[in-house]
């Protein structure tokens, strides 16, 4: 029997416009690998990650994925944040040359036989955020986002939710990924002119913190006109001046303030390794639990053949920090636990709405009416299957 390590590819950006959040995904992946190896590895063989920096660049990420799968012989890839990067990588694993475990919330409307999506689909974060905002903050929304596929598609979906409730989208503004002070100034002026009830932000990466700072400097109050975002995470908040983030809102499947035993254990282990104040966004939690899920599937399969691993991962449940998760065999997305939270004075997300249900992924938004919180959205009682 071989004792050679299982080699996996880990493709996150430690440089580039989304490096702040992707570093947390890399950290969480490595933490999970260390836990698995400390427990004896998989079938007595350790997992050895080959880590690559995609530099927030689709072309570079694709080239690295090609090197990992074609030169290094890696068959299981873990990574990608931006949708443009994921779409660049997907052709590389075509023909079952590999399998991709993708741990980032995204815009949905995609299926790949060789991809497992462990981040939230729109019905697991955008739906809940829209429902909360329309009930608590008003009907007039202004959208502002970065200029690439995720903001465009997410805004399209959010617009559907808003219009369903007789709300109105007063404008859509798109900024370069590397937006500068002039871009932000023009955006702030437009917000001031229109005075919506809510600013829905899909800005990602390095422009996020300056946007919130400019918003506060303009005197806009989150009590009467909050920024609500799916993309603003703990990794962005730590880069903001004190008090700037307070009162703004987000929706995600995990927040570091979650008080469950599994969440506390994960947060404690993460911060013991990466620092007492290390931010832990939902994208990092997904990167962590998907690594454990994949290891459980690898053990059941006895091989890293992508077909065998993908078949087995659909048979497993795992007690993730956010709650018990499993993969939907029909669409390769994950049953997840949505929450809505508001930032406090210390920059921590405090949960303000916790539906307390595990939601079936609906990446095509087939069932998307805000007045229907029904069995179409909610998972039945979790089954007894267990993971590694």
RAURCOR-V122223 format. One record per helix or strand of 3 or more residues. SS is the DSSP state (alpha for helix, beta for strand). FROM is the first residue (numbers start at 1). LEN is the number of residues. If there is no record, write none. Layout:
# RAURCOR-V122223
((SS,FROM,LEN) (SS,FROM,LEN))
This chain:
# RAURCOR-V122223
((beta,6,7) (alpha,19,20) (beta,47,7) (alpha,58,14) (beta,76,4) (alpha,83,14) (beta,99,4) (beta,115,3) (alpha,122,3) (alpha,126,11) (beta,140,7) (alpha,149,16) (beta,168,8) (alpha,181,14) (beta,198,5) (alpha,207,11) (beta,226,4) (alpha,234,4) (beta,249,4) (alpha,261,14) (alpha,282,20) (alpha,306,8) (beta,317,4) (beta,323,5) (beta,333,4) (beta,339,5) (beta,349,5))
